[in-house]
Amino acid sequence: MSELKGQLLGMVLVLAAFGAILGILIPAFTASAEAVNKEITIEANGSVKFANPNITVTL
């Protein structure tokens, strides 16, 4: 019975860790996507233009 409790505790801790990581990363990615959305425009033909042409993009 002790091994089962230990495995359940381990699973709960792993799920809690992943939940905490997702709770931090999802808002960060959302904020980043909104910032990018403010800086670019996509035209009808699919071309991308920067709202501020002085921005340099590094990949």
N, C-alpha and C positions, 0 to 999 in steps of 0.2 A: 504494500500500500504506500510505503514511503517513496518508492521509485516513481509511482504514478503521480504523487503530489509534486515531486521534483520536476517531472516532465511537464506537468500542467503549469507550474510556476514559470518554467523556462519559456513555454509557449506564450504565456500572458506577458512576460517581460519583453519578448521579441516583438509581439504585436504592439505593445505600448511604445517601444522604441520606434518602430516604423510609423506608427500614428503620429508621434511627436515630430519625426523628420518630415512627414507629409504636411503636417500642420504648419511647419516653417517654410517649406519649399513652395507649396502651392501659392500662398500670397506673394512670395518673392517673385515667382515666375509671372504671376498675374500683373504685378506692378511693372515688371520689366516689359511685358508685352504691351501694356498701356503706354509706356514711355516711348516704345518704338512706334506704336500706332500714331502718336502725336507728331513724330518726326518725319514720317514718310507718307506719300500718297501713291495710290495705285490707279493708273488711268484705265480707260475702257479697253485699250489694246493690250493691257497686261504689263506695260512698262512701269517701273518704279522710279519715283522722283523724291528727292529729299526736300523737306520743307526748309531746311537750312543747308545750302549747298557747301558750306564750309566744314561740314562734318566729314571726318575721314572714317572709313569702315575698314576694320582689320578682321580677317577671318582666321 
